[in-house]
Amino acid sequence: MLKRWLVGNPLKTSQAAHQRLTKLVALAVFSSDALSSVAYATEEILLVLILAGAAALALSIPISIAIVLLLIILTVSYRQIIYAYPEGGGAYIVAKSNIGTWAGLVAAAALIIDYVLTVAVSTAAGIAAVTSAFPALFPHREALCLMTIVMVAVMNLRGVRESGRIFAIPTYLFIGSFLIMLGAGLVQLYAGQPPTISPPLDKAAVEGISMFLILRAFSSGCTALTGIEVISNGVSAFKKPEPHNAAVTMLGMAAILGVLFVGTSVLALQNGVIPKEDETVVSQIARLTFGEGMMYFIIQAATMAILILAANSAFAGFPRLASLLARDGYMPHQMAEMGDRLVFSNGIIILGGFSAFLILVFRGDTHALIPLYAVGVFLSFTLSQAGMVRRWLVQKGPHWRKKLVVNGIGALATATATVIISSTKFIHGAWIVIILLPLLMMMFRAIHSHYVTVTQEIALTRDTRPPRPRRNLIIIPIGAVNKAVIRAVDYARSRGGDVRALLVDVNPEETALVEMKWAQWGCGVPLLVIPSPYRSVLGSLMDYIEEQLEKDPECWITVVLPEILPAQWWQNVLHGQRALLLKGALLFKDRVVVTDVPYHMKR
Amino acid sequence: MLKRWLVGNPLKTSQAAHQRLTKLVALAVFSSDALSSVAYATEEILLVLILAGAAALALSIPISIAIVLLLIILTVSYRQIIYAYPEGGGAYIVAKSNIGTWAGLVAAAALIIDYVLTVAVSTAAGIAAVTSAFPALFPHREALCLMTIVMVAVMNLRGVRESGRIFAIPTYLFIGSFLIMLGAGLVQLYAGQPPTISPPLDKAAVEGISMFLILRAFSSGCTALTGIEVISNGVSAFKKPEPHNAAVTMLGMAAILGVLFVGTSVLALQNGVIPKEDETVVSQIARLTFGEGMMYFIIQAATMAILILAANSAFAGFPRLASLLARDGYMPHQMAEMGDRLVFSNGIIILGGFSAFLILVFRGDTHALIPLYAVGVFLSFTLSQAGMVRRWLVQKGPHWRKKLVVNGIGALATATATVIISSTKFIHGAWIVIILLPLLMMMFRAIHSHYVTVTQEIALTRDTRPPRPRRNLIIIPIGAVNKAVIRAVDYARSRGGDVRALLVDVNPEETALVEMKWAQWGCGVPLLVIPSPYRSVLGSLMDYIEEQLEKDPECWITVVLPEILPAQWWQNVLHGQRALLLKGALLFKDRVVVTDVPYHMKR
């Protein structure tokens, strides 16, 4: 069956508790989003600083250190979320359960935007790694991005099993090759060859830089921290004791991220790397360190691979969030069903579609997408931390004062970062996110209120009475007499009741022919011929149906339509258009039910 | 009703013979396509000649004269088609009835391509007239083209009445203002002010030009002749005697076209106009003749208006051709129905979509589209003329030898032009058309053979026997008990037979609740609870249905689905996804019929 081929076999409910992950494998599974940002975060800082001249690039080091400080604060804060929510504590759940529904919905809206941007930014940066190595591909980067998104989406539609090994190879290749590059680069710089350029921190030049530009560079660098919350969502996937193992893994991930990020920034500065349009900073560093040898291509390949993993992780995260929202009635109900893998396909297609749209609008350019990225992430960080602060204030419990201080610092730091990011990046694209957030929340609200209305309207109350039996008039509109029509007549007759065939008299000769054939094959069902002064078959049918509805204001009318189902899918456009028009016209008639009786073509 | 608002009231069959057109009005109605090509034909000739240097531009005059010669041949030949086919003789009909089906289909494929290109080229040229007058709009020409196509398509979807007056104003404004421009220009040139540049025919320079380039310029200029066949399709719209009036109108149109075209070419040459990217040749002539005054803007506005009329004419012609093809079974049947205006909307949307696609691919650039244009037109000319040659050979009749010679010359001339155009324009775009032609013909063939197969398969033969009565098992899958479900139960019960409600046991608590409610509101219909080890509601339902089908290999199974119809259209995405999956899974089960029972939401 088509579906089985697409999505694989269903899992028994009892199989749901799948194998737990060791710390090493979990690190690979959960850290691609966070670690992959090393591929572009340094570059984004440099791109802002270069606006104030080459001397200002030296500021990238203090800015990187500030971001690592923020990383430490976040890691310690998220540790507490891991212990408090061993079943998984995403921003939506933490904000909703501790602050309230509105906070949860803000977080959810921010996360949805975040998932779309993770796919778009990671794909664009991954393709930038490819086009840096093969400049001939640079003009085709948009097409390459779209192909990548389609590929990842199709893989997810087919249902990639989250096998640890698939994730482990590129992640550890990335970590390993980057550590080698950092080591080799630092050795070259301090124990032998002089660096190409080594600008000292020129105080005079630096003082000329506005605080605004420095904060903007900091905001750009904050993209390095996207994805560090992922482990806190997946605590339940760890081996026992889950929270302890998750917390240790998170520490390890943060340490690796910090080293890779600061190391990259230092190497970029010491090598005098300046951002170029057609080559990434990482590619320039790798080229200066290794020349265009084997190692250079390994670095580029590992960078691309981990970025595609990061994009892939959003395809797992988005449907999970959507199902949480759907269960609470803020997204379409069908997204809530976990039992069948097929229901995730809506989410995958939506995510792929929106991120492909972003790639098209921003021409596959990482730098153009970055200003949109960090806003949503830091907003959800802030709401998570604020939720934890409320939690300690309300629940108290052992050491609650210490925990309150930790999450309080986290909330304060992330809130400050959110404000800095949204203000310094506002005109560069953050405004789009700030407009989208309330729109998404309005959508959640509209969906929720619709479901509430439906539930109320169809609820059975004490004064609802079972309906009395009613008459059912069955009408078969026909235009000719053939096997498909006879099949419909056979079906209609099998349920008994008042069955009539209806022929609209468009052409007297044809009508006579149909009447003759009907006498032979009509199974005794009466044939009514109705006139059509306007040549409109549809109009005459509608008139007849309305007349019957008026005659008996209680009765049901069933319209049985013979339908030809061709053997080839494309042939469907050659049939059934008239039936479609009739169905459209009957859709809003109460008490009228339309039934297609398919005739399956053999060829 | 939505449809009435969109397409207006239906016409009685007896109203079909609408008012006939006078020659003056008919000229306006039928000539926009032909006359509007004056706006770009000269420019296209110059654009090719300029490749050989400015001196070569002088060749535009002999080339224009050659094209006018071809125009005279075509006019005389089409006169004979008008008299031979007073009910309207398009290339499809003439080629099919005289040569054979395959020739008719080649002509039809060529005409379809022609219609799409008429819309694309006319729109692009019309917008070029606008951006010539307002250069600030030049960067937005793609968007302007798309907006124009959408506007014309929507007007046609709403059903513009072919009122003569609407066509008369822009057509006669165009003719009048162009004649004034030609007159003023010629007076300026020969009776006073010297022309800006007046290069004599420099023989030495011209001899250096390859014959190929001259033929290419000729091919470009042949676009001037697109649309001259339109009158021969619409003979029946003229006042009596139709053929005579149509023939006179065609002569008038050809004369005007010839004068405007040659006049424009002469003025362009004498004024030393050289094609520019951002201003049309006509705009340059008008600017040099009138300065940037009132008259300049009238010329530009009239040019734009007649080009949009030309695009509009394709929206009338394409559905008419499609309906002819559909009646013969080469296009989907629904396109054949003339009785209801709505059936034309498919054709309008298809035509608008493809021409918008061309505008996007060729960036709204007239020059890039032109090489695709004339091939199809001249191919259909050739087939028409060849068809007439066969006609005289077979039918003979009075003066058949003279008529044979006339159409023979026409066929020879257009065939030669077709070969010249396809070879000189091949690499510039004509190859696209040459690839598309056989693809379209394959499509016609595939559709035709499908309809033949269906007709044969569902035909009632002597050994077809009326079916014996069979049992009908009615199943209502439910997930809860509410008013929508009860409504479906009420409907199912109204037709009698074996009715059962089916509940898949996903959650034991919910199941117990549903069973309790069922006892009160179930109308006495039995409720079956089936287990679901895989949590897949769909799978369990399918298993049950398949089991029942096996049990009684004769019976029908009706699946009655309660369906919620929301009050707002967007709310539809919030419902019915599970029903959709079930319907999809049941689609290929013979003997299973699915019936939606709608519950109309009030809010």
Interface residues (C-beta under 8 A of the other chain):
Chain A: K3 P10 L11 K12 T13 P332 H333 Q334 E337 G339 D340 L342 V343 N346 I447 H450 Y451 T453 V454 E457 I458 A459 L460 T464 P466 P467 P469 R470 R471 N472 I474 V481 N482 K483 A484 I486 R487 D490 Y491 R493 S494 R495 G496 G497 V506 K517 W521 G522 C523 P533 Y534 R535 S536 V537 L538 G539 W556 T558 I564 L565 P566 Q568 Q571 V573 L574 H575 Q577 R578 L581 A585 L587 F588 D590 V593 V594 T595 D596 V597 P598 Y599 H600 M601 K602 R603
Chain B: K3 P10 L11 K12 T13 P332 H333 Q334 E337 G339 D340 L342 V343 N346 I447 H450 Y451 T453 V454 E457 I458 A459 L460 T464 P466 P467 P469 R470 R471 N472 I474 V481 N482 K483 A484 I486 R487 D490 Y491 R493 S494 R495 G496 G497 V506 K517 Q520 W521 G522 C523 P533 Y534 R535 S536 V537 L538 G539 W556 T558 I564 L565 P566 Q568 Q571 V573 L574 H575 Q577 R578 L581 A585 L587 F588 D590 V593 V594 T595 D596 V597 P598 Y599 H600 M601 K602 R603
